[in-house]
Amino acid sequence: MTKTDVYLYGQILGTHSFLLEDGFLRPDQYSEISGHFFLPGGETGTAATVLASLGVSVRMDGTKIGPGAAPMLRRFYENKTVDLSSLSFDEQQEDVIDYVVIAGLTRSPMGRFRHLHESTVPYWNPPREADILNCHAAAIDPFFGEDSERAAKLCVKHGVPYVTIDCRHDRYLHQHAAVNVVSKECLENDYPCRTADEVMPLLQETADGLVIITSGGGDMLYARRSRPVRRMKPFPVTVKSTLGAGDTFKAGCVYGLLKGFDDDRLVRFASACAGIAISRFPLPLYPPRLEEVQRLILEGGKAT
């Protein structure tokens, strides 16, 4: 098996995205669609697209691919440094597709993930040890229960550092990650009525690696166990769509981990990637390029 830079495990799907022209949907009122695309999505699918644009070779696995998304995914990644050989392409598999309506800073996703999770047959593959053994760094989505944890344990077994997202302090995925990126949505769901500053010590002291709490347009917090908490403001950009911003931030963290960046540089790099991502639509067709990220970093954005 050919060794790749990065192994990604998690959600890979087809995303129908609709960009509205005159603000978000309003009940009983007409909305003009200014753009509609069917492109790769999901936390892992988007991260793979961004990492390939940054010059990284990727092998990804996770969601089983049904007949509706398969042709699009194969075409899209045909000439990119993304290896699909570990994926399951199954004509009998129910398609994992979502639909996202977007207007500026507002977006609303729709899908059938609750239905898929209630099925007795998993809609994803278990992780393969050989894939993890043959990479230098990894990223693991937390959505596949025991299989996500198994992927993390295989990374620990083989000394492969990994990035994860939105993991509570009491999960193995969080405790052994090189980086755990926790979103504002995760805080609201898992730690209701507590601020990022209140939750950060709990995440810090249960982590082997770096913890980052993002907050949309607000300050990012980041720290390691027993270290002072650092803050950084996002890069100021004109927002066209926030779809894929968090997934792009994760990809930036993976890139920084792969390249051996220190914490300040890793967070700054990931933030710049996300800043570029939200300034354009659709992201899969215009992912951040390395020279763009470096240029934005030079324009500012220091930690405090």
Order of alpha helices (4+ residues) and beta strands (2+ residues): beta-beta-beta-alpha-beta-alpha-beta-beta-beta-alpha-alpha-beta-alpha-beta-alpha-beta-alpha-alpha-beta-beta-beta-alpha-alpha-alpha
